[in-house]
Amino acid sequence: MNRNERRRDEKLHGKQAGGADAPAALLREAQLHHQAGRLDEAERGYRSLLERAPTQPDALHGLGLLTYRRGNLKDALGWLAKACAAGPRNPIYWFNHGVVLQRAGHTTDAVEAYGQAIHWNPRYIEARTNLGNAYKELGRLSDAQAAYERVLTLNPDHAEAHTDHAEAHNNLGVVLKEQGRLDEAAESYRRAIALKPTHAEAQNNLGLVLLEQGRLDDAIRCFERALQIVPGYGTALYNLGIAWIWREDIPRALRCFAETAQAKHAHGRPVAETTVFRSRLKHDAEQLEYLRESGLLGDEWNPYHEALTRLCEKLEHSATDATGSSNRVPLSPADMQPIAASYNRLIHIAPCEAIEGGALAADLDSAAVEARYLATNPEVTYIDGLLADEALQRLRRFCWASTIWKKDYENGYIGAFLGDGFASPLLLQIAEELRRRFPRIFGTHRLTQAWAFKHDSARRGLNIHADAAAVNVNFWITPDEANLNPESGGLVVWDKEAPRDWDFKTYNSDKARGKIYEWLNAQGAKEIKIPYRANRAVVFNSDLFHETDDIAFKEGFTNRRINITLLYGHRHRP
């Protein structure tokens, strides 16, 4: 949860309007229980009041906040809508209704709710801030900018305005950066820091702008200041790692990524999950079996492996969850308890050292690859035999043995990112050698992100999307024998770039699939189908829409399709 979300929740849970029309003592008692966290008692109080006065707005509002706090967004929205109907002139009701609407993914409706809050209280800074956040989420960057700028005109001399203005300047900087207005974004971040020197998020955001501008030393100082303010700040630590890559200090970069992964996954605390993915449980059970058979885990992990296996068998034919998901399933505390202490842990990280003499195949024809890439418009090509054999084998062993696969997706594939433990000396060596071997493709673009996806043979791969970068490298490492259909299993790339006015949440969202296909059809876009081959890399303009082709791989842990993605540069930057 980011700073704005925390403040939003604090406002949500902390602000309730008084109720002059209700029995004051009963309402006050319910509110005191609510504020003290005695939710059952508070609920009884609110419901008792509503039995006497079914449209009492404060009780409806309080019950909505209480239900939200319990995680029931659907019922919370119902109660808050009733509160707004019963007390339409109360801006707090509208504000909190907007908060829950936005959290539930109804961002357009949240804009309307925040607008009502502002209508009844034009100086409602929190509502204007959230309105800007909602506009940003919808890709309406000009509207978001206007909302944040309006915040800066309110209460300029009030003591509390310094904090509000610092947040507004930081938010404004985010919007300006997304529009490519880097100098203006940097100035907004500096103003936020001037008003609030301990604003770690603004320090981190300023570092990102400076990094993109090539001011590495200044960027590194910003990330380090953010970490001084908030030790262990994962986002700043990750960005510092990227900056050290650009500075070509790989040992420091690896330390940053390792610290990020350790903080996220080596905490030693039970994980209080309420839902799990069948695909994740299946993978983790298979991986532990592989590690045991390879002699890489001791007998102390047997109970965890057995618990995972039992849970997989139990959930194999269980019902879908409330959202209709066939992969994500609810889990009772009793079911979670046997795996909680080890689930999401970094149980084993395999070595994956750099290759002396080079990780890329020695016989790659760089000039021919560059010529093919630059001859297409927009740019897309593929390279067979990308890695030297030893590099390919090391990378496979690392991906098979390392318990770094922590990001779940509904389609059944799982991801590992640089900050999850995926960073290794060999991976960063490959990323840098690519840039140096193909200078006409990569130019001055540097690595900005890297990840791997491991696929379930029984489920589909990634949906259509584009990536926020300049150049995309996608290569595959699973042996060809695992692929049951040599004519597919790879990547489908469309020959039209994403519109320049589409933001990341539009061109990289599952919810936008229909819009993307409709746009591609209207443009007469043609698909380029590149079949799967082990050690084949597809190199293309990151603005091109692409998706995983149909997958038909053999069952079995080492047969899972593994693709690795490297992103270079920034979208629409020279």
C-alpha positions in Angstrom: 0.0 0.0 0.0 1.5 3.4 -1.0 1.5 6.6 1.0 -1.7 8.0 -0.6 -3.6 4.7 0.0 -2.5 4.6 3.6 -3.7 8.2 4.1 -6.9 7.4 2.3 -7.6 4.4 4.5 -6.8 6.5 7.6 -9.3 9.1 6.5 -11.8 6.3 5.7 -11.5 4.6 9.1 -11.0 7.7 11.2 -13.7 10.1 9.9 -17.3 9.7 10.7 -20.0 12.4 10.8 -22.1 13.1 13.8 -25.7 12.1 13.9 -28.0 14.7 15.3 -31.2 12.9 14.1 -30.4 9.6 15.7 -30.4 8.5 19.4 -27.1 10.2 20.2 -26.1 7.7 22.9 -26.6 4.6 20.8 -24.7 6.1 17.9 -21.9 7.3 20.1 -21.5 3.9 21.7 -21.4 2.2 18.3 -18.8 4.6 17.1 -16.6 4.2 20.2 -16.7 0.4 19.7 -15.8 0.9 16.0 -12.9 3.2 16.8 -11.6 0.7 19.4 -11.7 -2.1 16.9 -14.6 -3.9 18.6 -16.3 -4.6 15.3 -18.9 -7.1 16.4 -20.1 -4.7 19.1 -20.1 -1.8 16.7 -22.1 -3.7 14.2 -24.7 -4.6 16.7 -25.0 -0.9 17.7 -25.3 0.3 14.2 -27.9 -2.3 13.3 -29.9 -1.6 16.5 -30.0 2.0 15.5 -31.1 1.2 12.0 -34.0 -0.9 13.3 -35.3 2.3 14.8 -34.4 4.5 12.0 -33.7 2.6 8.7 -32.3 5.6 6.9 -30.2 7.0 9.7 -27.1 8.1 7.5 -24.4 7.9 10.2 -25.3 4.4 11.1 -25.4 3.4 7.4 -22.1 5.1 6.9 -20.5 3.5 9.9 -21.7 0.1 8.9 -20.2 0.7 5.4 -16.8 1.5 7.0 -17.0 -1.5 9.3 -17.8 -3.8 6.4 -15.0 -2.4 4.3 -12.6 -2.9 7.2 -13.5 -6.6 7.2 -12.7 -6.8 3.5 -16.2 -7.2 2.2 -16.2 -4.6 -0.6 -19.5 -5.5 -2.2 -21.6 -5.1 1.0 -19.5 -2.0 2.0 -20.5 -0.3 -1.2 -24.2 -1.1 -0.6 -24.1 0.5 2.8 -22.2 3.6 1.7 -24.5 4.1 -1.3 -27.4 4.1 1.1 -25.6 6.6 3.4 -25.1 8.9 0.4 -28.7 8.6 -0.6 -29.9 9.3 3.0 -27.4 12.2 3.5 -26.6 13.5 0.1 -25.1 16.8 1.3 -22.5 15.2 3.5 -19.1 15.2 1.7 -17.5 12.6 3.9 -20.1 10.0 2.9 -19.3 10.7 -0.8 -15.5 10.7 -0.1 -15.6 7.3 1.6 -17.9 5.9 -1.0 -15.3 7.0 -3.6 -12.5 5.3 -1.7 -14.3 1.9 -1.6 -15.4 2.2 -5.3 -11.8 2.9 -6.3 -10.5 0.0 -4.2 -13.1 -2.3 -5.8 -12.0 -1.3 -9.3 -14.9 1.0 -10.1 -12.7 4.0 -10.8 -15.1 5.8 -13.1 -17.8 5.7 -10.4 -15.2 6.8 -7.8 -14.6 9.9 -9.9 -18.3 10.8 -9.6 -18.3 10.2 -5.9 -15.2 12.4 -5.3 -16.9 15.0 -7.5 -19.9 15.0 -5.2 -17.7 15.3 -2.1 -16.0 18.4 -3.7 -19.3 19.8 -4.7 -20.4 19.9 -1.1 -17.0 20.9 0.2 -14.9 22.7 -2.5 -12.0 22.9 -0.1 -11.9 19.1 0.6 -8.2 18.5 -0.1 -8.3 14.7 0.4 -11.2 14.4 -2.1 -9.3 16.5 -4.7 -6.2 14.4 -4.2 -8.1 11.2 -4.6 -9.8 12.6 -7.6 -6.4 13.2 -9.2 -5.4 9.7 -8.3 -8.5 8.3 -9.9 -8.0 10.3 -13.1 -4.4 9.1 -13.2 -5.6 5.5 -12.8 -7.9 6.1 -15.8 -5.2 7.5 -17.9 -6.8 11.0 -17.9 -3.5 12.7 -17.1 -4.5 16.3 -17.9 -7.5 16.0 -15.6 -5.2 14.5 -12.9 -2.8 17.3 -13.3 -5.6 19.9 -12.9 -6.8 18.2 -9.8 -3.4 18.2 -8.1 -2.8 21.8 -9.2 -6.1 22.8 -7.6 -4.9 21.3 -4.3 -1.9 23.6 -4.4 -4.2 26.7 -4.5 -6.0 25.6 -1.3 -5.0 26.8 2.2 -1.6 28.2 1.2 -0.9 29.7 4.6 -2.3 27.0 6.8 0.2 24.9 8.8 -1.3 21.6 7.7 -1.0 22.7 4.0 2.7 22.0 3.9 2.0 18.2 4.1 -0.9 18.4 1.7 1.1 20.5 -0.7 4.1 18.1 -0.5 1.8 15.2 -1.5 0.2 17.3 -4.3 3.6 18.2 -5.7 4.7 14.6 -5.6 1.5 13.4 -7.3 1.9 16.2 -9.9 5.4 15.0 -10.6 4.2 11.5 -11.2 1.7 12.7 -13.8 4.2 15.0 -15.5 6.7 12.2 -15.7 4.1 9.9 -17.3 3.7 12.6 -19.9 7.4 12.7 -20.6 7.8 16.2 -19.1 10.9 15.2 -17.1 12.2 18.7 -16.1 8.8 19.8 -14.8 8.4 16.5 -12.9 11.8 16.9 -11.3 10.8 20.4 -10.2 7.6 19.1 -8.6 9.5 16.5 -6.7 12.0 19.0 -5.5 9.1 21.2 -4.2 7.7 18.3 -2.4 11.0 17.6 -0.7 11.5 21.3 0.2 8.1 21.2 2.0 8.7 17.8 3.5 12.4 16.8 3.6 11.5 13.4 4.9 9.4 12.6 1.9 11.0 9.3 0.9 8.7 8.7 -2.0 9.5 12.0 -3.6 13.2 11.4 -3.2 12.8 8.0 -4.9 10.7 9.6 -7.7 13.2 12.3 -8.3 15.9 9.7 -8.5 13.9 7.9 -11.3 13.7 11.1 -13.3 17.4 11.8 -12.9 18.2 8.2 -13.9 16.2 8.6 -17.1 18.0 11.8 -17.8 21.3 10.0 -17.4 22.4 11.8 -14.3 23.5 8.6 -12.5 25.3 10.1 -9.6 22.5 12.4 -8.7 20.0 9.6 -9.1 22.0 7.3 -6.8 22.1 10.0 -4.1 18.3 10.4 -4.3 17.8 6.6 -3.8 20.3 6.5 -1.0 18.5 9.5 0.7 15.2 7.7 0.4 16.7 4.7 2.1 18.2 6.9 4.9 14.7 8.2 5.5 13.0 4.8 5.3 15.5 2.0 5.8 14.6 -1.0 3.8 12.4 1.0 1.4 12.0 -1.8 -1.2 11.2 0.4 -4.2 14.2 2.7 -3.7 16.4 -0.3 -3.0 15.3 -1.9 -6.3 15.8 1.4 -8.2 19.3 1.8 -6.7 20.1 -1.7 -8.0 19.1 -0.6 -11.5 21.2 2.6 -11.2 24.2 0.5 -10.2 23.7 -1.6 -13.3 23.8 1.5 -15.4 26.9 2.5 -13.5 28.3 -0.9 -14.4 28.8 -1.8 -10.8 27.2 -5.3 -10.9 28.2 -6.5 -7.4 26.5 -3.5 -5.8 23.4 -4.0 -8.1 23.2 -7.6 -7.0 23.5 -6.7 -3.3 20.5 -4.3 -3.7 18.4 -6.9 -5.5 19.3 -9.5 -2.9 18.4 -7.2 0.0 15.0 -6.5 -1.7 14.3 -10.2 -2.1 15.4 -11.1 1.4 13.2 -8.4 2.9 10.2 -9.6 0.9 10.6 -13.4 1.1 13.1 -14.4 3.8 11.3 -12.8 6.7 10.7 -16.0 8.6 7.1 -15.1 9.5 4.0 -17.1 8.6 2.1 -15.7 5.6 -1.6 -14.9 6.3 -3.0 -15.6 2.9 -6.8 -16.0 2.5 -6.7 -17.3 -1.1 -4.2 -19.3 -3.1 -3.7 -20.2 -6.8 -4.0 -23.9 -7.7 -1.2 -23.4 -10.3 1.1 -22.0 -7.6 0.6 -24.9 -5.2 1.1 -27.4 -8.0 4.3 -25.7 -9.1 5.7 -25.4 -5.5 4.9 -29.1 -4.7 6.7 -30.2 -8.0 9.6 -27.9 -7.2 10.2 -29.3 -3.8 10.0 -32.8 -5.2 12.7 -31.8 -7.8 14.9 -30.3 -5.0 14.6 -33.4 -2.9 15.4 -35.8 -5.7 18.4 -33.6 -6.6 19.7 -33.7 -3.1 19.3 -30.0 -2.6 16.9 -30.0 0.3 17.1 -31.9 3.6 14.5 -34.0 5.3 13.4 -31.0 7.4 11.4 -29.8 4.4 9.4 -33.1 4.1 6.4 -31.9 6.2 6.1 -28.8 4.0 6.2 -30.8 0.8 3.6 -33.3 2.2 1.3 -30.4 3.2 1.5 -28.8 -0.2 0.8 -32.2 -1.9 -2.3 -32.8 0.3 -3.6 -29.3 -0.3 -3.2 -29.7 -4.1 -5.1 -32.9 -4.0 -7.9 -31.4 -1.9 -8.3 -28.3 -4.1 -8.0 -30.2 -7.4 -11.8 -30.3 -7.9 -12.9 -27.5 -5.5 -15.3 -24.8 -6.6 -14.4 -21.5 -8.1 -14.1 -18.5 -5.9 -16.6 -15.6 -5.6 -15.1 -13.9 -8.7 -15.6 -16.9 -10.9 -11.9 -17.7 -10.9 -11.0 -21.2 -11.8 -7.5 -20.8 -10.5 -7.7 -18.7 -7.3 -9.4 -20.4 -4.5 -10.2 -19.4 -0.9 -8.3 -21.1 1.9 -9.4 -21.6 5.5 -7.0 -20.9 8.3 -6.9 -24.6 9.0 -5.8 -25.4 5.5 -3.3 -22.6 5.4 -1.6 -23.4 8.8 0.5 -26.4 7.6 2.1 -24.4 4.8 2.0 -20.8 6.2 5.5 -20.9 7.7 7.2 -21.8 4.5 4.9 -20.5 1.7 6.4 -17.5 -0.1 9.8 -18.2 1.5 13.2 -18.2 -0.3 13.9 -21.9 0.6 16.7 -22.4 -1.9 18.6 -20.1 -4.3 20.9 -21.9 -6.8 24.2 -20.5 -7.9 24.2 -18.8 -11.3 27.6 -17.2 -11.9 28.8 -15.3 -14.9 30.5 -17.2 -17.7 34.2 -16.5 -18.2 34.7 -15.7 -21.9 31.1 -14.6 -22.5 27.5 -15.8 -22.1 26.3 -15.2 -25.6 27.1 -17.7 -28.4 30.4 -16.8 -30.0 29.2 -17.3 -33.6 26.3 -14.8 -33.5 26.3 -12.7 -36.7 25.7 -9.3 -35.1 25.6 -7.4 -38.3 23.0 -9.7 -39.9 20.7 -9.6 -36.8 20.9 -5.8 -36.7 20.1 -5.6 -40.4 17.1 -7.8 -40.0 15.8 -5.8 -37.1 16.2 -2.4 -38.7 14.8 -3.6 -42.0 11.4 -4.1 -40.5 9.0 -1.3 -39.6 8.1 -1.6 -36.8 11.1 -3.5 -35.7 11.0 -7.2 -34.9 13.3 -10.1 -35.5 14.5 -13.3 -33.7 17.9 -14.8 -32.9 18.5 -18.6 -32.8 21.2 -20.0 -30.6 21.4 -16.9 -28.5 23.3 -18.3 -25.5 26.5 -20.3 -25.2 25.6 -23.9 -24.1 27.0 -23.5 -20.6 25.1 -20.3 -20.1 21.9 -22.0 -21.2 22.4 -25.0 -18.9 23.3 -22.7 -15.9 20.2 -20.6 -16.4 18.0 -23.7 -16.7 19.4 -25.2 -13.4 18.9 -21.8 -11.7 15.3 -21.5 -12.8 14.5 -25.1 -11.9 16.1 -25.1 -8.4 15.5 -21.5 -7.1 12.3 -21.0 -5.1 11.9 -17.4 -6.5 8.6 -17.9 -8.3 6.3 -15.7 -6.1 4.1 -13.7 -8.5 0.8 -15.5 -9.4 -1.3 -14.9 -12.5 -4.8 -16.0 -13.2 -3.8 -17.8 -16.4 -1.7 -20.1 -14.4 1.8 -18.9 -15.1 4.1 -17.6 -12.3 6.7 -14.9 -12.3 10.1 -14.2 -10.8 11.4 -10.6 -10.9 14.8 -9.0 -10.1 13.6 -8.0 -6.7 12.3 -11.5 -6.0 15.6 -13.3 -6.2 15.8 -13.6 -10.0 18.8 -11.3 -10.3 22.0 -13.3 -10.8 25.5 -12.5 -12.1 24.8 -14.6 -15.3 21.5 -12.8 -16.0 23.0 -9.4 -15.7 26.0 -10.5 -17.8 23.6 -11.6 -20.6 21.7 -8.3 -20.4 24.9 -6.3 -20.8 26.4 -8.4 -23.5 23.3 -8.1 -25.6 23.5 -4.3 -25.4 27.2 -4.4 -26.4 26.9 -7.0 -29.2 24.0 -5.3 -30.9 24.6 -1.5 -30.6 22.5 -0.6 -33.6 19.5 -2.2 -31.9 19.9 -1.0 -28.3 21.7 2.3 -28.8 22.0 4.1 -25.5 19.1 2.1 -24.0 20.0 0.4 -20.7 18.3 -2.4 -18.8 15.2 -1.2 -16.9 13.6 -4.5 -15.9 13.9 -8.3 -16.2 11.7 -11.2 -15.3 10.9 -14.8 -16.1 7.6 -16.6 -16.4 7.1 -20.3 -15.9 4.0 -21.8 -17.5 1.7 -24.6 -16.5 1.2 -27.0 -19.4 -2.5 -27.1 -18.8 -3.2 -23.4 -18.9 -2.7 -20.5 -21.4 0.1 -17.9 -21.3 0.2 -14.2 -21.3 -2.7 -12.1 -22.7 -2.1 -9.4 -25.3 -0.2 -6.4 -24.0 2.7 -4.0 -24.8 5.5 -3.1 -22.4 6.7 0.3 -21.1 10.2 0.2 -22.7 12.0 0.9 -26.0 13.3 -2.6 -26.8 12.0 -6.0 -25.6 14.1 -9.2 -25.6 12.1 -12.4 -24.9 14.0 -15.7 -25.0 13.1 -19.3 -24.1 15.2 -21.9 -22.3 13.0 -25.0 -21.8 14.3 -27.9 -23.9 12.6 -28.4 -27.3 11.6 -32.0 -26.4 9.1 -30.6 -23.9 7.1 -28.7 -26.7 4.4 -31.0 -28.1 3.7 -28.6 -31.1 6.8 -27.2 -32.8 4.7 -24.9 -34.9 3.4 -22.9 -31.8 4.3 -22.3 -28.2 6.2 -19.1 -28.9 5.1 -15.5 -29.3 2.6 -13.6 -31.5 3.5 -10.0 -32.2 1.3 -7.5 -34.1 2.8 -5.1 -36.5 1.2 -2.0 -35.1 2.6 0.1 -32.2 0.4 1.0 -29.2 -1.1 4.5 -29.6 1.2 7.1 -28.0 -1.6 8.5 -26.0 -2.4 5.2 -24.3 -1.0 4.9 -20.8 0.5 1.8 -19.2 -2.8 0.6 -17.6 -4.4 0.7 -21.0 -1.8 -1.1 -23.1 -0.7 -3.5 -20.3 -4.0 -4.5 -18.7 -6.0 -7.7 -19.1 -9.2 -5.5 -18.8 -8.2 -3.7 -22.0 -7.9 -6.9 -24.2 -11.2 -6.1 -26.0 -10.1 -2.5 -26.6 -6.7 -3.6 -27.9 -8.1 -6.2 -30.3 -10.7 -3.8 -31.6 -8.0 -1.2 -32.2 -5.7 -3.7 -34.0 -8.6 -4.8 -36.2 -9.4 -1.2 -37.1 -5.8 -0.6 -38.0 -5.6 -3.7 -40.2 -2.8 -5.0 -38.0 -1.2 -8.3 -39.0 0.2 -10.9 -36.6 3.7 -12.2 -36.8 3.9 -15.7 -35.3 7.3 -16.9 -34.0 7.2 -20.5 -33.0 8.9 -21.8 -29.8 12.5 -22.9 -30.0 14.9 -23.4 -27.1 17.6 -20.7 -27.0 15.6 -18.5 -29.4 15.3 -14.8 -28.6 12.6 -12.5 -30.1 13.8 -8.9 -30.2 11.2 -6.2 -30.9 10.0 -2.7 -30.4 8.4 -2.8 -27.0 5.4 -0.7 -28.2 4.2 -3.7 -30.3 1.3 -5.6 -28.9 2.2 -9.3 -28.2 0.9 -12.3 -26.5 1.9 -15.9 -25.8 1.0 -18.3 -28.6 -1.0 -21.5 -27.8 0.9 -23.7 -25.4 1.1 -27.5 -25.5 4.0 -28.7 -23.4 4.5 -32.0 -21.7 3.6 -32.5 -18.1 6.5 -32.5 -15.6 8.4 -29.9 -13.7 11.4 -29.5 -16.0 9.0 -29.5 -19.0 7.4 -26.2 -18.0 7.8 -23.5 -20.6 10.2 -20.8 -19.2 10.6 -17.4 -21.0 12.9 -14.6 -19.9 12.2 -11.0 -20.7 14.7 -8.1 -20.6 13.4 -4.6 -21.1 15.7 -1.7 -22.2 15.1 2.0 -22.3 11.8 4.0 -21.9 8.8 4.3 -24.0 8.9 7.1 -26.6 12.3 8.3 -25.4 15.3 8.7 -27.8 
